[in-house]
Every structure is written in C-alpha cells, then in structure tokens.
C-alpha cells in the first residue's frame, strides 16, 4: 500500500480546491464529488503514526471527514451546496488542511523500540525515527538505505555509550590501548589532554 504523508495531502488540497490558495470560502457541490473522494482516499493512505496526536485536532478531523462522507451520500439524492463542517465558520476543507499542516511527515512506527535508557528526549526520538525508517527500508528491500541508517544508529549508540563514561575512565582506556599497542595514537580530541 502506498505511503502518503500529510504535506502531500496539503499540496493535493491546493490542487483539488484552488480556492484554498486564495483564502476564499466556498460551497461544495455534487460537482466536487471526484475531488472529495480523492481527498478521502489520500487521507486514508496516511499512516496512523502521522495522524494528529492532539485530541482536539483528531476529533475535528474525524468530524470533517464524516461531514464530507455525509455530503457524498446526500449528493446521491440531491445536489445541494455544503459549506461548513466541524462547527466552524469556514469550509471544512480549511479545517482538514490546517490540521494536516500540523501533522509530522515522519514519525516512528508504534512498534519501534522506545530506547528509554537514553535520557535526552530529542536524541532518543531521533534515533527511534532512524530505527523505524531503517526497518521500513529493510521491509521494502531498500538494502542500501537500510544498511546506512542502521549503521548510523549503531554509531550514534556507540558514541552515546562512550560519552556516558567518566573522563578518567576514557583517559585510562586510551592510555591502556596505547601502552599495549592496540591504539597507535589517541583520538584527536584526546591528544591535547594526554599531551601527545
């Protein structure tokens, strides 16, 4: 199944309903049936993790989508104009567009490991997103993308683990490696501290 992200639907809304670019309010008629069906189909392809997390936005989106479904059913009997949805003063298309504008285009799938041992929330979520994307690439047989992303996650985790060590322990490990011949020279940022 194709993966559609919210920003693509926002762009499509501008193409399907050009009045949105002008900021005009407008009625939806039976002649808009194809555009409304296209919009509903595109939104159905957005993965759940990219849908609104804010409860108010989610409820407003559901109301707006059902308003459009109701209009489609009504148009089968009578072609009347619809303007407002979700209790607002503007065409429901604006409500849907505004909500999708606030949705992310990338988010980890719900099954992706949480990495709760990492305290920094931005770093944790960035790694989680990379893991999720690597899994998606692997599932799609995109071997290079999966390998590069997975490698970057492993590298980031290794650097994070090193940074969790006390400076004295890092200095001792570098000294031990240099003394037993496994480390020919210390890493550049450590050379000044060791007087090398």
N, C-alpha and C positions, 0 to 999 in steps of 0.2 A: 504494500500500500504506500502511495506517495506520502512524503512528509512535507507538510506546509507549515510555515512559521507565520506568526501574527503580522509581521511587517509586510509579508507578501499579500495577505488578505487586505491590509490597509491600502496598499497600492491598487489592488483589484477593485476596491470600493470606489476609488477615484476614477477608475476606468469605466466601471459599470454605472456609476451615478455621477456624471460630470458636474452636477450642481454642487456637489460637496466641495469641489475646489473653489467655487465662487462663494461658498458660505450661505447659499440660498436655502430657504426652507422649501419643500416641495411635497407634492402628494404622490403616493404610489398607486398606480392603476393596474388593471389586468394586463395592460401592455408591458408592464415591468416584470411579468411572471418569469421570463427567462433569466433576468438579472437577479431576481430574488432567489430563484432556485440555485443559480451559480454561487451566490453568496453563502447560502445554507450549506451547499456541498463543500465549498472551500473551508468553512469553519469546522465542518465535521472531520476534515483531514488534519486539523491541528492536534498534536499530541496533548494528552491531559496535563502533562507537567508544564506546558506552556500556556495553559488557560489561566484566567485570573485567580489569584490567591486571596485577594481582598474579598470578604464575604459580600459587601455591598455591590462591588463590580460584578461578581459572579451572578448574584440574583438579578441585577439589572440586565446582564447579558442573556440569561435564560428567559426573562420576560420578553426582551426584544426579539429573540429568535422565535419564541412561540407566537408573538404578535405577527411576525412575518408568515409563519405557518398558518395562522388563522386567516390572514389576508388571502393566501393562496387558496384555502378551502372556500372562502367567501366568493372569490372571483369565479369559481366554477359555477356559481348560481347567478351572480350579478356583478357587473363591473362598476364598483364604486371606488372612490379615492380614499386612501388612508394616509394620515399624516403622522399622528403622534403614537408613540409606543412607550412603554415603561413609565407612563405617567408624566412624561416630560413635555416641554413646550416645543421641542424640535422634532424633526423627522427621526424615527427610530434608527435610521441608518447612521445618523451622527452619534447616537449613544453607543452603538456597536463599534463604530470606528474609534471613538475616543477610548473605549475600554481596551480594544485590541492594541492601541498605540502604547498603552501602559504595560502590556504583557511582554515578557522576555522572548527573544528568538532562540535562546539556548538555555537549557536547564538540565540537570542530571535526571535520568530516569529514576522513578521511585525505588527501584531495586538496587541502585548503585550504593555501595558501601558508604557509610556515613563518615568514617575517619575521625571518630570522636576523640581520639588521643591527641589530635592537633588542636591547640587552644585558639589560635588565630582564626576567626570565622571566615575572613575573606580568603586566606590561603587554603583553608580546609575546603571551602566551596569551589574554589578554582581547580584544585586537584580532583575533586569529586566530578566536576564537569568534564575534565580531561579524561578521567576513567570512563565515564559514561560515553563520551564521544569515541574513545578507543574501542569500547565494546560494540558500539553501533557500526563502526568501520569494519571491525572483525566480522560481525554478522553479515555485512554486505560484501564480504570478500575483497575489501579495500585494504590489501595487505600492507602496503607502504604506509598509509595513513595510520593504520592500527599499530604498526611497529614503532613509528616515530612518536606517536602520542604516548604509547605505553612506556617507551624508553624515557621520555621526558618526565613522566610521573615517577618512575623509579629513580631517576637522577635527583628530582626535587625531594623525594623522600629521604634519599641518602644524605643530601646536603642538610636537610632539616635535622636528621639524626645527629650529624656531626655538630651542628650548631647547638644542640641540646647538651653537649658535653662542656664541662668546665674548661676554661682556657688552660689551666695547668695540665689537665689530662690530655688535651690536644698537643700541647708542647711536649709532654712526655712521650706520646705516641710518635711524634715526628723525630725526636731525639733517638728513640729506640730503633726506629726504621732506618735512620741514617747510620747509627752505630753498627747495626747488624747487616748493612749493605742492601737491604731491600728498598731503601729510598736514597737515590743518588743525591738529590737536593730537595730541600723543603719547598712547599708551595710558595709562590711569590709573596703572598700577603703575610706569610710567616717568617720569611727570610730576615726582615728587618728586626723582628722581635728576637730572633735567635742570634743575631749578629753575624749572619752569613753574607 
